[in-house]
Amino acid sequence: MSTAPDQAAVVAVLAGIADPETGRPLTEMRQVGTIDVSADGIRVMVGLTSHAAILWQQTRGRIEELLRTRFPQVPTIDVRITEHDRPPGKIGQVGLEAKSVIAVGSGKGGVGKSTIATSIAIGLARAGSRVGLLDADVYGPSVPHLLGLSGRPQIENGKIVPMRLPVGPHPLPVMSMGFLVPPGEAVVWRGPMLHGAISQMLRDTAWGPLDYLIIDMPPGTGDIALSLSQVLPLTGAVVVCTPQDVALLDATKAIAMFRKVNIPILGMVENMSFFVCPDTQKRYDIFGTGGAKRTAAELEIPFLGEVPIQIPIREHGDAGKTAANYDDPASRPYLEGICERLVGNLAAAHAARPPLPSLPVL
């Protein structure tokens, strides 16, 4: 007859699990709920924030594994995840309510940066996070087309009401200069006007509380990165490139630009990495292969993953149905993998930070 484990021992196991959002132990963050312990099983309720929604199942699996290892005599381990509410505070000069602000940039155009930025936003939103998407490519806004959104935003209570894409449990708010400028009309602005436009879209859009704001940057190394660094504390940047040397040279310049304005590099994504012929299943490395992964290793930054050339990705983008890439079993693993590694790296970085000192309450 098996004996019931000690409840304190169960709590000790949970104390070794970090909250993915803060990096602090779940027990310290009061995210451990009901614990039922008997000889027949252990049942644990754990709260995780929507910021880490894409890691919920991974965290649940890790808790189960640790409990099974620690209590092999217990026949049943049941770990359930509920949402732990932790609203974001206001950040930056614009007073944005967001926990993580991530810029997606590239050193040159034509590498699929906007497709990757929208895919990251959609992937995080599908997982259950509260996500906003800002198209900061003022000269060539393509996010509205990729998402099939159009029209002119309304103004309510002095705020711009963003367009919303119905994806995941929380609709994805989207703001772009493409909603404000007539189709086909060019934007001819100097640096100060760009700065003002980006600041206004950040400050005056009714984003609501966000776990993530994903910012699709313009290609190259221009004024907008500097503007963002001045008005908003960015969590970091993701750099998108293709495998060939010319694109990697430009991507390296983009990395240098982000570092110059003190924006951490969260990782690189290699887009158009290879092509698998649908008729023969033969792989073709049209632009070379592995260049971004090698460059990331040389520069000591994370490699988030690769995305192959796939006809459905192009077709979905042209049709304004980029979200449909997650319904395609050939595309989804690559895109979900990038999102999971991105959030996982953020969680690891939070866990690696030294704990804040405890201040006595007088």
N, C-alpha and C positions, 0 to 999 in steps of 0.2 A: 504493500500500500504506500503510495507516494505521499509525502508530507507537503504541507503548504509552505511556499517560500516566505521569507520575511519581507514585509512591505517596505521596510527601510532599505532593504537591499535592492528592491525594484526602483525606488526613488534614486538610489545611488547610481544605478545604470542610466536613468534618464538625465541625471546631472552631467553625464558625459556627452550628451547630445546638444549641439549648439543650435540655437534659433538661426535659420539661414539668413534672416534679414539683419540681425544685429551682431551675430557672432557670439552672443552671450549664452550661457547654459539655459535650457528651457525652464529649469526649475527656478533659476534666479529671475527670469522674466515672467514668472507666474503663468506659464503656458501649459502647465500640466494640470489636467482636470481630475476626473474621477479615476481612482485606481482600485480595482477589485482583485483581490488575491485569494486563491483557494488552491487546494491540492489538485483540482481539476483544470485550472486555467488561470491565466493572468489577462485581465482586461484593462486597457489603458486608454484614456481620452486625452489627446494632445491638441492644442490650438496652434495653428500656424497662420501667419498673415498672408494676405493675397499677394504681397510683394514677392513671396516665394512660391506662388501657386504652381509653377511648372516643376518645382522640386518636391511637392507634397508626397507623391508616391515613392520617390527615391528616399525621402526622409523616413517615411513609414516603413519601408523595407529595411532600412538600416536599424531602426528601433527594434523591429521584430527579430532581426538577425542577432542583435546584441542580447536580447532577452532570452532567445532560444539557446544561445551559447552559455549564458550565465545560469540558466535554469533548465537544463536538458531533461530533468525529470517531469516537467510540467507538460501535459499533453496538448494543451491549447493556449496559443498566444493570440490575442485579439487587440490590435492597435487601430484606433479610429482617429481620423483627423477632422477637426472642425475649424472654422475660420476664427482667428483671433483678431479682433478689431484694434488697429493701432493707426489712427489718422495721421497724415503727414502734416508737418508744420510748414509755414511760409518761408520761402528761401529767396535770396537775391534781391536786387533793387526792384524787381517787378512783382514781388510778393506771390510767386507761383507756389501753389500747394502741390508739392511732389517730393517723393523720396529719392528717386534716381533720375538724372537727366543724362541721356546718352546721345552723343552726336555720331552720325554715320557719315563718313567722308571718304574722299578718294583724291588721288593726286591728279587725275585726268578724267575727262568725260568718257562715256561709252563703255564703262565697265559693269554696268548694272547696279550702281550704287542705290538708286531709288527703289529698285525691285527688292534689294536686300533690306533696306530700311523699312519698307512697308511690310515685308515678310516677317521681320523681327517683331514689329508692332502687332501684327495679326497673330503671330505665334504666342506671344505673351498674353494677349487678350483672350485668345481661345482657351488658354490654360486657366484663366480665371483672374488675372491681374487687371487692375484699372490702369489703362494705357491711353496716352494721348499721342498724336502724330503731328508734328509741325514740319511743313515743307518750307525750308529756309532757302531753297534754290530759287531766289527771286527772279533771276533772268530766264530760267528754263524750268518752271514748275511742272512736274510730270505726275506727281502723286494723285491729283484729281482724276487724271485719265486712267492710271493704273487701278484705281479703286472704283471707277465708274460713278464718281460723284460730280455733280455740277450744280449751278445756281449761285445766287448771291446770298451770303449769310445775312440773317436778320440781326437787328439790335434790340436787346431787351435789358432794361434797367441799366443802360449805359455800357453794356458788355456785348461783344460780338458772340453770337451763338454759332459754334462750330458745326460743320456738317458731321453727321454721325454714321458710322458703318456698323450695321447690326452683326457683330461677330462676338462670340463668347457670351458670358453672363452679363457683361457690362459693355454697352455700345462704345465703339471706338471714336472719340472726338477727333476731327481732322481740321486743320487750318492751313491754308495755302494762299499765296498771292494769286494763284490761278483762279480762285473764286472771286477775286476783286478786280482783275484786269480782263477786258473783253478778249475772246479767243483771237489769236493771231496778232495781237498788239504787243509790241516790244516794250520792255521796261528799260529806260535809259536813265540810270541814277548814279550819282557819285556816292562815295563812302558815307558821308553824314546822313544821307537819305536812307541808305540801306540800314544803317544803325537804328534810325528812328523807326523804320518799318518793322524790323525784327523785334525791337523792344515793345512796340505797340501790340504786335500779334501775341507776344508772350504775356504782356500786362493786361490787355483789354479783352482777351478771349475768355469766355466762361468755360474754362477747362474742367472745373470741379476738382475734388481731391484725386490725385493720381499716385499710383505706385511708380510708374515710369512715364517720362516724356521722351519720345524718340524724335530726334531732329535730323531730317534729311538735309545734309549740307550741300552747298553748291560745289562743283568740282574745282580742283586747284587750291591755291593758297592765298585767298583774298581776305577782304575786310571782315567777313561775317564771323569767322572764328574768333577774331579779336573782340568783336562786339559782344559775342556770347560770353567770352571769358570776363568781360567787364560787368555785365548785368546779372550773371547767373553762375552759381557754383556748379560746374558740370562734374558729374560722376566720372566721366571719361568718354573716350571716342573709340569707335570701331572703324577700321580702315578696310575698304573693299578694293581688290585689284584682280587682274587676270594674270595668268602664269608667266607671260613673256617678259623678257628683260626690260623692254621700254616701259611697260606699265609698272613694273616693280621699282624702277628708278623714280617714277613720279609718286608712287605710293610712299617711298622712303622720304621724299620731300614733304609729303603730307604729314607723316609721323613727326618729322623734325619741326614742322609748323605747330602741331598740337603741343609738342613738348616745350616749344619756345614760349607759348602762352599758358604754360602750366596746366594743361589738360592731360590727365593720365591716359595711356593707351590701354584699352581693355582687350584688344585682340585684333587679328586680321582674318578676313574671309577671302578665300580664293573663289571667284565666280568664273563661270565658263571653263571649269577646270578640265573637263574632257567631254567627249561625245561618244555615246554607244549607239551604233547604227541599229535601228529597230528591226531591220530585215535580217542581219547577220549576227547581231549581238557582238560585233567586233568593236573594240575600243579604239578611238582616235584621239590623240593628244594634239588638238589643232593648234593651240597656243603654247605648247610645251606642257610640262606637268610639274607640280610640286614646288614651283617658284616661291609662292607666298609662304609655304610652310618652312622652307629653308631660310627665307628672309626673316620670318618671325623668330626662328631659332637664333639667327645671327644677331638680331636686335634685342633678344631676350624679352619678347612679348608673347602673349598667348596666341596660339593658332586656334581659331574657333571652328574651322571646318571649311569644306569645299562644297560647291554647288555645280553640278555638271551642266553642259548645254543640253537643254531638253525642249523639244518643240512645244509641249503643252505650257511650259512657263512663258514662252513668248506669246502663244495664242491667248492665254489667260490675261496677260498684261495688255495686249492689244484690245481685248474685248472688255477691259475694265473689271476683270474678275480675278485679280491677283489672289484673293482669299481662297479661290478654288484650288490653288496649288496644294493646300493642305488636305484636299479631298483626293489627291492623286497619290496612290501608294508608291509611285516611283520618285516623287519629289519630296513628300512629307518627311521622310527620315532625315534628309540632309538639312532641311529648314528647322525641324524640331531640334536636331542635334546642336545647331548653332545657338538656338535660344537657351537650351539646357546648359551648354558649356558657358555661355555668357553669364547667366544667373548663378551658376555654380561657382564660377571664378569670383563673382562679387561676394558670394557667401564665404568663400575661403579667405578673401581679403578682409572681410569684416571679422572673421574668427581669429585672424593673425594679428589684429590690432591689440595693443595692450588694453586691459580693462580700465575704464574711467575710475578715478579714485572715489571712494565712498565718503560723502560729507556728512558729518553728524547733524542731526536736526535739533536745534536748540529751543 
